[in-house]
Amino acid sequence: MRLNLPFKFLYINRSEPYHKPKRIVGLRLFITFFFLISITPLWFFNDNGYVLYLKSYFDNSNFKISNLDSKIKLKEIHLIGRENISKELIVQKLGLNTQTSMISINLKSLNEKLQTIKWVKSSVIERRLPDTIIIKLEEYKPFALLQVNDGHIVITSDGERIIKDNGKFGYLPVINGNGSEKHASKMLSILSSEPYLFHQVWAISFIGKRRWDVSLRSGIKIKLPEQNPSEAWTKLSEIDRLEAILSREFDVIDMRKSDHLVLTPSSKYNPERST
């Protein structure tokens, strides 16, 4: 995939096989071979370590490192694992262009810049001479939408905030309530144990930092107990299979007491349609 930038920027999908950059013949092949011979004694050193060694070596010889800087420039960036981060943001953060010397690139510094992007869980950057940088990303998975005063924020399963939702992640469950992002993972795991019911869940609310209310897409609110919410959720699923209770005109199903349900009819309740 080519960006409207002065250098080639390739994006590799996870589902597609990754092919290493093509070999370069002629002068570039000679330069690459020359470098491999130079760094062989330092093969087990870190990347920036041998670059510093080469600079020191050439400074003490008749060959100037500036000659290499002027000839070996960045031309391609290969991205692996990108899903939600824009290519433009990555280029902006790294500050790379076609005048960037392959010799002068500091991989550690580039990696630190990538880590400032909140989507990034881990990253590895490789220098592939003569003109390619390879970036391997692992992104956080969008887990839920945290409701705030001015919209929703995409969060991870650990409750870490990533970005403000622009409408792209409307399929995720919404959570709200003080401290809800730190406890939502456990509750959503409980709700997903009953797939048919979970499919109807729109939002969950953390009440008093103790228990949860579940709002369904139909408008029904389920009040779960503080103790054994998983048992109550399973019970509701069984009742619905037998009585289709979630298809009836109720506003609230209160399950906070273990021995019975408290049902609040909908304000639009019509006795003639009730069975």
C-alpha positions in Angstrom: 0.0 0.0 0.0 1.5 3.4 -1.1 1.1 6.6 0.9 1.2 10.0 -0.6 4.6 10.5 0.9 8.1 10.8 -0.7 9.0 7.2 0.3 7.3 3.8 -0.1 5.3 2.7 2.9 4.1 -0.9 2.9 1.3 -2.4 5.1 1.3 -6.1 5.8 -2.0 -7.7 6.9 -1.8 -10.5 9.4 -3.7 -12.7 7.1 -1.2 -12.3 4.3 2.2 -14.0 4.1 5.1 -11.6 4.7 7.8 -11.5 2.1 11.2 -10.0 2.9 12.4 -7.1 0.8 13.8 -8.0 -2.5 17.6 -8.3 -2.8 19.3 -5.4 -4.4 22.1 -6.0 -7.0 24.9 -3.8 -8.2 26.3 -1.1 -6.0 23.7 -1.6 -3.2 24.6 -5.3 -3.0 28.3 -4.4 -2.8 27.6 -1.9 0.1 25.5 -4.5 1.9 28.2 -7.1 1.6 30.8 -4.6 2.8 28.7 -3.9 5.9 28.2 -7.6 6.7 31.9 -8.2 6.6 32.5 -5.2 8.8 30.0 -6.2 11.5 30.7 -9.9 11.6 32.9 -9.7 14.8 30.1 -7.8 16.5 27.2 -10.0 15.4 25.9 -10.5 18.9 26.1 -6.8 19.8 22.9 -4.7 19.8 22.0 -2.9 16.6 23.0 0.6 17.8 26.1 -0.8 19.3 27.6 -1.9 16.0 26.5 1.2 14.2 28.5 3.3 16.8 31.5 0.9 16.2 31.3 1.4 12.5 31.3 5.1 12.9 34.4 4.9 15.1 36.1 2.6 12.6 35.4 4.8 9.6 36.4 8.0 11.5 39.9 6.4 12.0 40.2 5.4 8.3 40.4 7.3 5.0 36.7 6.4 4.4 34.4 9.0 5.8 31.1 8.0 7.4 29.4 11.0 5.7 29.9 9.2 2.4 27.7 6.4 3.7 25.1 8.8 5.2 24.7 10.5 1.8 24.3 7.2 -0.1 22.2 5.0 2.2 18.9 6.6 2.7 15.5 5.2 3.9 13.2 4.3 1.1 10.7 1.8 2.5 8.9 1.2 5.8 7.2 -2.2 6.2 4.4 -2.4 8.8 3.3 -5.7 10.3 0.4 -6.0 12.7 -1.2 -2.5 12.3 -5.0 -2.6 12.8 -6.2 0.7 14.3 -3.2 3.1 14.2 -3.2 5.3 11.2 -0.1 5.2 9.0 0.1 9.0 9.0 0.3 9.0 12.8 3.2 6.5 12.8 5.2 8.6 10.2 4.5 11.7 12.3 5.7 10.1 15.5 8.9 8.6 14.0 9.8 11.7 12.0 11.2 9.7 9.1 11.6 10.8 5.5 13.7 10.1 2.4 16.6 12.1 3.8 16.9 9.9 6.8 20.2 8.1 6.9 20.0 4.4 7.5 23.2 4.6 9.4 22.1 7.3 11.8 18.7 5.8 12.7 18.5 5.0 16.4 16.2 2.0 16.8 15.8 2.4 20.5 14.7 6.0 20.1 12.2 5.1 17.4 10.7 2.4 19.6 10.3 4.8 22.5 8.4 7.1 20.2 6.1 4.3 19.1 5.3 3.5 22.8 3.8 7.0 23.2 0.9 5.8 20.9 -1.7 4.5 23.2 -2.8 1.7 20.8 0.7 0.2 21.0 1.1 -2.7 23.4 4.5 -3.8 22.1 6.7 -3.0 19.1 9.9 -4.3 17.5 11.8 -2.3 14.9 14.4 -3.8 12.6 16.9 -2.1 10.2 17.1 -4.0 6.9 20.0 -2.6 4.8 20.3 -1.0 2.4 17.1 1.1 2.6 14.3 -0.6 4.7 12.9 -0.3 8.2 10.6 -3.1 9.4 8.1 -2.3 12.2 6.3 -5.1 14.0 3.3 -4.0 16.1 1.1 -5.6 18.7 -1.9 -3.4 19.4 -4.2 -3.4 22.4 -7.6 -5.0 21.6 -10.6 -2.6 21.9 -12.7 -4.1 24.7 -15.5 -1.7 25.6 -16.6 1.9 25.5 -16.3 3.9 28.7 -19.1 6.5 28.9 -17.9 10.0 29.9 -19.5 13.4 29.9 -18.6 14.3 26.3 -18.9 10.9 24.7 -17.2 7.5 24.9 -13.6 6.3 25.3 -12.3 3.0 23.9 -10.7 1.0 26.7 -8.7 -2.3 27.0 -9.7 -5.3 29.0 -7.5 -3.9 31.8 -9.4 -0.7 31.9 -6.7 1.4 30.2 -8.0 4.3 28.1 -6.9 4.3 24.5 -8.7 7.0 22.4 -12.0 8.8 22.2 -14.5 6.9 20.0 -15.3 8.5 16.7 -18.2 6.1 16.0 -16.1 3.3 14.7 -16.5 1.1 17.8 -20.2 1.4 18.3 -20.4 -2.4 18.3 -18.7 -2.6 21.7 -20.6 -2.7 25.0 -20.9 0.6 26.9 -19.9 0.8 30.5 -20.4 3.6 33.0 -20.1 4.3 36.7 -17.3 5.3 39.0 -14.5 2.8 38.7 -16.4 0.7 36.2 -13.4 0.4 33.7 -11.4 -1.5 36.3 -14.1 -4.1 37.0 -15.9 -4.4 33.7 -13.8 -7.3 32.4 -15.0 -9.7 35.0 -18.7 -8.7 34.6 -18.6 -8.9 30.8 -17.0 -12.4 31.1 -20.0 -13.4 33.3 -22.5 -12.0 30.8 -20.9 -13.7 27.8 -21.4 -17.1 29.5 -25.0 -16.8 28.2 -24.4 -15.9 24.5 -28.1 -15.4 23.7 -28.6 -12.9 26.4 -25.2 -11.3 25.9 -26.1 -10.5 22.3 -28.9 -8.3 23.7 -26.6 -6.4 26.1 -26.1 -2.7 25.2 -24.6 -1.3 28.4 -23.6 -2.1 32.0 -23.6 0.3 34.9 -21.5 0.0 38.0 -23.7 0.9 40.9 -22.2 2.2 44.2 -18.9 0.3 43.4 -20.7 -2.8 44.5 -23.0 -4.3 41.8 -24.1 -4.0 38.2 -27.2 -3.0 36.2 -27.4 -4.4 32.7 -29.3 -2.5 30.0 -30.6 -4.5 27.0 -31.0 -3.1 23.5 -34.8 -3.5 24.0 -34.8 -1.0 26.8 -35.2 -3.5 29.7 -32.9 -2.9 32.7 -31.7 -5.9 34.7 -30.7 -5.2 38.3 -28.2 -7.9 39.3 -27.3 -8.7 42.9 -24.0 -7.8 44.5 -23.4 -11.5 45.5 -23.4 -14.2 42.9 -24.4 -12.2 39.8 -23.4 -15.1 37.6 -26.0 -17.3 39.2 -28.7 -14.6 38.7 -27.7 -14.2 35.1 -27.9 -17.9 34.4 -31.3 -18.0 36.2 -32.6 -15.2 34.0 -31.5 -17.1 30.9 -33.4 -20.2 32.0 -36.6 -18.2 32.8 -36.4 -16.5 29.4 -36.1 -19.8 27.6 -39.3 -21.0 29.4 -41.3 -17.8 29.6 -39.9 -15.4 27.0 -39.8 -12.8 29.8 -37.5 -10.5 27.9 -40.0 -10.2 25.0 -42.6 -8.8 27.3 -43.3 -5.2 28.2 -41.1 -4.5 31.2 -38.9 -1.6 32.1 -37.0 -3.3 35.0 -36.3 -6.8 36.1 -35.0 -6.6 39.7 -33.0 -9.7 40.7 -31.3 -8.3 43.8 -33.2 -10.7 46.0 -32.3 -14.3 45.4 -35.7 -15.9 46.0 -37.9 -13.8 43.6 -38.0 -11.3 40.8 -39.5 -7.8 41.0 -40.9 -6.8 37.6 -41.7 -3.2 36.7 -44.2 -2.9 33.7 -43.3 -0.6 30.9 -44.8 2.8 30.8 -46.1 1.7 27.4 -47.7 -1.4 28.9 -50.8 -2.5 27.1 -52.9 -5.1 29.0 -54.7 -6.2 25.9 -51.4 -7.4 24.3 -50.2 -9.0 27.5 -50.3 -12.8 27.9 
